[in-house]
Amino acid sequence: MTQRPDEPRASRVPVGIVLNGVTGRMGYRQHLVRSLLAIRADGGLPLPDGTLLWPEPVLVGRNERKLAGIAERHGLSDWTTDLTEALGRDDVSIYFDALTTQRREKAISAAIEAGKHVYTEKPLAMDHAGALALTRAAAAAGIKTGVVADKIFLPGLRKLKRLVDGGFFGRVLSVRCEFGYWVFEGDWQPAQRPSWNYRSEDGGGVALDMFPHWNYVLEHLFGRVRSVQATITTHIPRRFDEDGVAYAATADDAAYATFELADGVVAQFNSSWCVRVYRDELVWFQVDGTHGSAVAGLRHCRAQSRAATPRPVWDPDLPPDVDQRGDWAEVPDNEVFDNGFRVQWEAFLRHVVADEPFAWDFAAAARGVRLAELGMRAAREGRRIEIPETA
């Protein structure tokens, strides 16, 4: 909306945010540049009272050269290698964590002790006990918490949620997800992911990385997970790090899981860094229900209603006479989809400043860590494990 020259300018409400880990790819690109700096470029975040929230980033990390370079590139001046000093500032009210999983729990604990609201990447902690401890400490301190749940802010899943809310599926029967791609081993082509992802001692592993995602996706769309069984493995036992040095891949790189939900929905999720992609996008979700089905990826969502379902007949002696893909209809955008990380940042900032609701807190994140932990236990013990209703 264009402001008339005679209209008073909305006042800005500055909010100091410590950003720890912005020298990493996700912390820099998605959280700093495409979220907080994008909000500033658009003039601030409008609040219900008419004021504009203005993020004031304080960059924190271990590498002075990288921090100084990022600050100079974006016209920022506030950066430090001293997290304690940054958390001690009175003009800072939010701490954001994009560190490696192994270092996250200690840093978040320090932020809670400093009385800062906390927003963090997932997983919240290395194990469920650590995640619960952070959840309880934050509640006792009376601070607001949030954990990144970027998948449900993707255009494809937002369209899928629209179908769910509109009753398109009837009774949902099953959910299937294929996620992953081939991550180069690092010898003849550089790996697309950092080497710590493949060392369990550093917090790596596809199950700990992805099961927290799948937990909030399923809760958001269909309900809580009530049991898990899984096969979790390391397909590639030897990889090469950023310097070309070989190392033992001690963390799992593939997880094949079946989750059962409270209302009988069966969800099968394959997560792998050892799969070559033969699908439209790097992730897709298929939902089948009594009245219709849909397939959603990062951006697109296609649906097939009960009335439009063709009549397949299995006949190996004849070529197929049905265009299986062509019979699915594209679900329209119907809105402009902004960057999903920014959308959730805006929701968390409004939660902190204007007390608007925010569902993806530490308690929800702890359930995701628990799912990963129980999934790995189910794989070790070769059995189905029930998940308690309590956190």
C-alpha positions as CSV (number, residue, x, y, z in Angstrom):
1,M,0.0,0.0,0.0
2,T,1.4,3.4,-1.0
3,Q,1.5,6.0,1.7
4,R,0.2,9.5,0.9
5,P,2.6,12.4,1.6
6,D,0.3,13.9,4.2
7,E,-0.1,10.7,6.1
8,P,1.9,10.3,9.3
9,R,4.6,7.6,9.1
10,A,4.0,4.5,11.2
11,S,6.4,4.4,14.1
12,R,9.1,1.7,14.2
13,V,9.4,-0.8,17.1
14,P,13.1,-2.0,17.1
15,V,13.6,-5.6,18.2
16,G,17.2,-6.8,18.8
17,I,17.8,-10.3,17.6
18,V,21.0,-12.3,18.3
19,L,21.6,-14.5,15.3
20,N,24.0,-17.3,16.1
21,G,25.2,-19.3,13.1
22,V,24.6,-17.0,10.2
23,T,27.9,-17.9,8.6
24,G,26.3,-21.2,7.6
25,R,24.3,-21.6,4.4
26,M,20.8,-21.8,6.0
27,G,21.4,-19.3,8.7
28,Y,22.7,-16.8,6.2
29,R,20.5,-17.3,3.1
30,Q,17.1,-18.2,4.6
31,H,17.1,-16.6,8.0
32,L,19.2,-13.4,7.7
33,V,18.9,-12.4,4.0
34,R,15.5,-13.8,2.9
35,S,13.7,-13.3,6.2
36,L,14.9,-10.5,8.5
37,L,16.7,-8.3,5.9
38,A,13.8,-8.8,3.5
39,I,11.4,-7.5,6.2
40,R,13.6,-4.5,6.6
41,A,13.8,-4.0,2.9
42,D,10.0,-3.9,2.8
43,G,9.9,-1.2,5.5
44,G,9.3,-3.4,8.6
45,L,6.6,-5.9,9.8
46,P,3.2,-4.3,10.4
47,L,1.7,-5.0,13.8
48,P,-2.0,-4.9,14.8
49,D,-1.6,-1.5,16.5
50,G,-0.3,0.1,13.3
51,T,3.3,0.2,14.3
52,L,6.1,-1.4,12.3
53,L,8.4,-4.0,13.9
54,W,12.0,-3.4,12.8
55,P,14.5,-6.3,13.2
56,E,17.9,-5.2,14.5
57,P,20.3,-8.2,13.8
58,V,23.3,-8.8,16.1
59,L,25.4,-11.4,14.3
60,V,27.3,-13.9,16.4
61,G,29.8,-16.6,15.3
62,R,33.3,-17.9,15.7
63,N,34.8,-16.6,12.5
64,E,35.5,-12.8,12.7
65,R,36.4,-12.6,9.0
66,K,33.2,-14.2,7.9
67,L,31.1,-12.1,10.3
68,A,32.7,-8.9,9.2
69,G,32.2,-9.8,5.6
70,I,28.5,-10.5,6.0
71,A,28.0,-7.3,8.0
72,E,29.8,-5.2,5.4
73,R,27.9,-6.8,2.5
74,H,24.6,-5.9,4.0
75,G,25.3,-2.6,5.7
76,L,25.2,-4.0,9.2
77,S,27.6,-3.0,12.0
78,D,26.5,-5.1,15.0
79,W,28.5,-8.4,15.2
80,T,30.6,-10.2,17.8
81,T,32.3,-13.5,18.6
82,D,31.2,-13.3,22.2
83,L,27.8,-14.9,22.7
84,T,27.7,-14.1,26.4
85,E,28.2,-10.4,25.7
86,A,25.5,-10.4,23.0
87,L,23.0,-12.1,25.3
88,G,23.7,-9.7,28.1
89,R,22.6,-6.7,26.1
90,D,19.4,-4.9,27.2
91,D,18.4,-4.0,23.7
92,V,18.2,-7.7,22.6
93,S,15.1,-9.7,23.3
94,I,15.3,-12.7,20.9
95,Y,18.0,-15.3,20.4
96,F,18.0,-17.3,17.2
97,D,20.1,-20.5,16.9
98,A,21.4,-22.0,13.6
99,L,24.3,-23.9,15.1
100,T,25.1,-27.5,14.5
101,T,22.9,-29.8,16.6
102,Q,25.8,-30.8,19.0
103,R,26.3,-27.1,20.1
104,R,22.7,-26.0,20.2
105,E,21.5,-27.1,23.6
106,K,24.3,-25.3,25.5
107,A,23.7,-22.0,23.6
108,I,19.9,-22.1,24.0
109,S,20.3,-22.8,27.7
110,A,22.5,-19.6,28.0
111,A,19.8,-17.6,26.1
112,I,17.1,-18.9,28.5
113,E,19.2,-18.0,31.5
114,A,19.6,-14.5,30.0
115,G,15.8,-14.2,29.8
116,K,15.7,-14.0,25.9
117,H,12.9,-15.4,23.8
118,V,14.3,-18.2,21.7
119,Y,13.7,-19.2,18.0
120,T,15.8,-22.0,16.7
121,E,16.5,-24.4,13.9
122,K,15.6,-28.1,14.5
123,P,16.3,-30.5,16.0
124,L,16.0,-28.8,19.4
125,A,18.5,-31.1,21.0
126,M,20.5,-34.3,20.5
127,D,18.0,-36.4,22.4
128,H,14.5,-36.2,24.0
129,A,15.8,-35.7,27.5
130,G,17.7,-32.6,26.4
131,A,14.7,-31.3,24.5
132,L,12.5,-31.7,27.5
133,A,15.0,-30.0,29.7
134,L,15.0,-27.0,27.4
135,T,11.2,-27.0,27.2
136,R,10.8,-27.0,31.0
137,A,13.6,-24.4,31.5
138,A,11.9,-22.0,29.0
139,A,8.5,-22.5,30.6
140,A,9.9,-21.8,34.1
141,A,11.6,-18.6,32.8
142,G,8.4,-17.4,31.2
143,I,9.9,-16.9,27.8
144,K,8.4,-17.5,24.4
145,T,9.9,-20.2,22.2
146,G,9.7,-21.3,18.6
147,V,11.3,-23.9,16.3
148,V,11.6,-23.7,12.5
149,A,8.9,-25.7,10.8
150,D,9.6,-24.6,7.3
151,K,8.1,-27.6,5.4
152,I,4.5,-26.6,6.2
153,F,5.1,-23.1,4.9
154,L,6.0,-24.4,1.4
155,P,3.4,-23.6,-1.3
156,G,2.8,-27.3,-2.0
157,L,2.0,-28.2,1.6
158,R,-0.1,-25.1,2.1
159,K,-2.2,-26.2,-0.9
160,L,-2.4,-29.7,0.6
161,K,-3.6,-28.2,3.9
162,R,-6.3,-26.3,2.0
163,L,-7.5,-29.6,0.6
164,V,-7.5,-31.2,4.1
165,D,-9.4,-28.3,5.7
166,G,-11.9,-28.3,2.8
167,G,-12.8,-32.0,3.4
168,F,-11.5,-33.0,-0.1
169,F,-10.1,-36.3,1.0
170,G,-13.1,-37.6,2.9
171,R,-11.6,-40.1,5.4
172,V,-7.8,-40.0,5.1
173,L,-6.4,-43.5,4.7
174,S,-2.7,-43.1,4.1
175,V,0.2,-40.7,3.6
176,R,3.4,-41.5,1.7
177,C,6.5,-39.3,1.5
178,E,9.6,-39.7,-0.6
179,F,12.3,-37.3,0.4
180,G,16.0,-37.1,-0.6
181,Y,18.6,-37.0,-3.2
182,W,22.1,-38.3,-3.9
183,V,24.7,-36.5,-1.7
184,F,28.1,-36.9,-3.4
185,E,30.6,-38.8,-1.3
186,G,33.1,-35.9,-1.6
187,D,35.9,-37.7,-3.4
188,W,35.3,-36.9,-7.1
189,Q,32.7,-34.3,-6.6
190,P,32.3,-32.0,-3.5
191,A,29.5,-33.0,-1.2
192,Q,26.4,-30.8,-1.1
193,R,26.1,-31.2,2.7
194,P,28.6,-30.6,5.5
195,S,30.5,-33.6,6.7
196,W,29.3,-33.3,10.2
197,N,25.9,-34.5,8.9
198,Y,27.4,-38.0,8.5
199,R,29.1,-38.3,11.9
200,S,26.8,-39.3,14.8
201,E,29.2,-37.9,17.3
202,D,28.6,-34.5,15.8
203,G,24.9,-34.8,15.8
204,G,24.5,-36.0,12.3
205,G,22.1,-38.6,10.8
206,V,19.1,-38.4,8.5
207,A,16.7,-39.7,11.2
208,L,17.5,-37.0,13.7
209,D,17.5,-34.5,10.9
210,M,14.2,-35.4,9.2
211,F,11.9,-37.2,11.7
212,P,11.3,-33.9,13.6
213,H,10.2,-32.4,10.2
214,W,7.9,-35.3,9.6
215,N,6.4,-35.1,13.1
216,Y,5.3,-31.5,12.7
217,V,4.1,-32.1,9.2
218,L,1.9,-35.0,10.3
219,E,0.6,-33.1,13.4
220,H,-0.2,-30.0,11.3
221,L,-2.1,-32.0,8.6
222,F,-3.5,-35.1,10.2
223,G,-2.8,-35.6,13.9
224,R,-0.2,-36.9,16.3
225,V,1.9,-40.0,15.7
226,R,1.1,-42.9,17.9
227,S,3.6,-45.6,16.9
228,V,6.7,-46.0,14.8
229,Q,8.6,-48.8,13.2
230,A,11.7,-48.2,11.0
231,T,14.7,-49.5,9.2
232,I,17.6,-47.0,9.6
233,T,20.9,-47.6,8.0
234,T,24.2,-46.2,6.7
235,H,24.5,-47.1,3.0
236,I,27.7,-45.2,2.4
237,P,30.2,-46.0,5.2
238,R,33.1,-43.8,3.9
239,R,32.9,-40.2,2.8
240,F,35.3,-37.3,2.3
241,D,35.2,-34.1,4.2
242,E,35.6,-30.4,3.1
243,D,39.4,-30.8,2.8
244,G,39.2,-34.1,0.8
245,V,40.2,-36.2,3.8
246,A,38.4,-39.6,4.1
247,Y,36.4,-40.3,7.2
248,A,34.1,-43.0,8.6
249,A,30.4,-42.1,8.1
250,T,29.1,-43.1,11.6
251,A,25.7,-41.6,11.1
252,D,22.7,-43.0,9.3
253,D,22.1,-41.7,5.7
254,A,18.8,-43.4,5.0
255,A,15.6,-44.1,7.1
256,Y,12.6,-46.0,6.0
257,A,9.7,-45.5,8.5
258,T,6.1,-46.4,9.1
259,F,4.1,-44.1,11.4
260,E,0.6,-44.8,12.6
261,L,-1.6,-41.9,13.6
262,A,-4.3,-41.9,16.3
263,D,-7.2,-42.2,13.8
264,G,-5.8,-45.2,11.9
265,V,-3.9,-43.2,9.2
266,V,-0.8,-45.1,8.0
267,A,2.1,-42.9,7.0
268,Q,5.1,-44.3,5.2
269,F,8.1,-42.0,4.9
270,N,11.4,-42.7,3.1
271,S,14.2,-40.3,3.8
272,S,17.5,-40.8,2.1
273,W,20.7,-39.0,1.0
274,C,21.5,-42.1,-1.1
275,V,18.7,-41.9,-3.7
276,R,18.7,-40.5,-7.3
277,V,15.6,-38.5,-8.0
278,Y,13.0,-39.6,-10.5
279,R,10.1,-37.4,-9.4
280,D,9.2,-33.8,-10.1
281,E,10.7,-32.4,-6.9
282,L,13.1,-33.5,-4.1
283,V,10.2,-34.2,-1.8
284,W,6.7,-35.3,-2.5
285,F,3.8,-36.3,-0.3
286,Q,0.9,-38.4,-1.5
287,V,-2.4,-38.5,0.5
288,D,-5.1,-41.0,-0.3
289,G,-8.6,-40.7,1.1
290,T,-12.0,-42.2,0.4
291,H,-13.1,-39.2,-1.7
292,G,-9.9,-38.1,-3.3
293,S,-6.1,-38.2,-3.5
294,A,-3.4,-35.5,-3.8
295,V,0.3,-35.3,-4.5
296,A,2.2,-32.3,-3.1
297,G,5.8,-31.2,-3.6
298,L,7.7,-28.0,-2.7
299,R,5.6,-25.8,-4.9
300,H,3.0,-27.8,-6.8
301,C,0.0,-29.8,-5.6
302,R,-2.1,-32.0,-7.9
303,A,-5.3,-33.7,-7.0
304,Q,-7.7,-36.4,-8.2
305,S,-11.2,-36.6,-6.9
306,R,-13.3,-39.7,-6.5
307,A,-15.5,-38.8,-9.5
308,A,-12.5,-38.2,-11.7
309,T,-10.6,-41.4,-10.8
310,P,-9.9,-43.6,-13.9
311,R,-10.6,-47.3,-13.9
312,P,-7.1,-49.0,-14.1
313,V,-7.0,-52.6,-15.1
314,W,-3.8,-54.7,-14.6
315,D,-2.9,-56.2,-17.9
316,P,0.9,-56.9,-18.5
317,D,0.2,-58.0,-22.1
318,L,-1.0,-54.6,-23.3
319,P,0.5,-51.1,-23.2
320,P,-1.1,-48.7,-20.8
321,D,-4.1,-46.8,-22.3
322,V,-4.5,-44.3,-19.4
323,D,-2.4,-41.2,-18.8
324,Q,-1.9,-41.7,-15.1
325,R,-0.3,-38.3,-14.5
326,G,-2.5,-36.4,-17.0
327,D,-5.7,-37.3,-15.0
328,W,-4.6,-35.2,-12.0
329,A,-5.7,-31.6,-11.8
330,E,-3.4,-28.8,-10.6
331,V,-4.5,-27.2,-7.3
332,P,-4.4,-23.4,-8.0
333,D,-2.2,-21.0,-6.0
334,N,-5.1,-18.6,-5.2
335,E,-2.6,-16.5,-3.3
336,V,0.9,-15.2,-3.4
337,F,3.3,-17.4,-1.5
338,D,6.2,-15.6,0.2
339,N,9.4,-17.3,1.4
340,G,8.3,-19.9,3.9
341,F,11.1,-19.1,6.4
342,R,10.1,-15.4,6.3
343,V,6.5,-16.2,6.9
344,Q,7.3,-18.2,10.0
345,W,9.7,-15.5,11.2
346,E,6.9,-13.0,10.9
347,A,4.6,-15.2,12.9
348,F,7.2,-15.7,15.7
349,L,7.9,-12.0,15.8
350,R,4.2,-11.2,16.2
351,H,4.0,-13.9,18.8
352,V,6.8,-12.2,20.8
353,V,5.7,-8.6,20.4
354,A,1.9,-8.8,19.9
355,D,1.3,-12.1,21.8
356,E,-0.3,-13.7,18.7
357,P,-0.5,-17.5,18.9
358,F,2.4,-19.7,17.7
359,A,2.0,-23.4,17.5
360,W,5.6,-24.5,16.8
361,D,7.1,-24.1,20.3
362,F,9.7,-26.2,22.2
363,A,7.0,-28.7,23.4
364,A,6.1,-29.5,19.8
365,A,9.8,-29.7,18.9
366,A,10.5,-32.1,21.8
367,R,7.9,-34.4,20.3
368,G,9.8,-34.4,17.1
369,V,13.0,-35.3,18.8
370,R,11.2,-38.0,20.7
371,L,9.9,-39.5,17.4
372,A,13.5,-39.6,16.0
373,E,14.8,-41.2,19.2
374,L,12.0,-43.8,19.3
375,G,12.4,-44.4,15.5
376,M,16.1,-45.2,16.0
377,R,15.2,-47.5,18.9
378,A,12.6,-49.3,16.9
379,A,15.2,-49.9,14.2
380,R,17.7,-51.2,16.6
381,E,15.2,-53.5,18.3
382,G,13.4,-54.5,15.1
383,R,9.9,-53.8,16.5
384,R,7.0,-51.4,16.5
385,I,7.1,-48.9,19.4
386,E,4.1,-47.1,20.8
387,I,4.5,-43.4,21.5
388,P,3.0,-42.0,24.8
389,E,0.4,-39.2,24.5
390,T,2.4,-37.1,27.0
391,A,5.4,-35.1,25.8
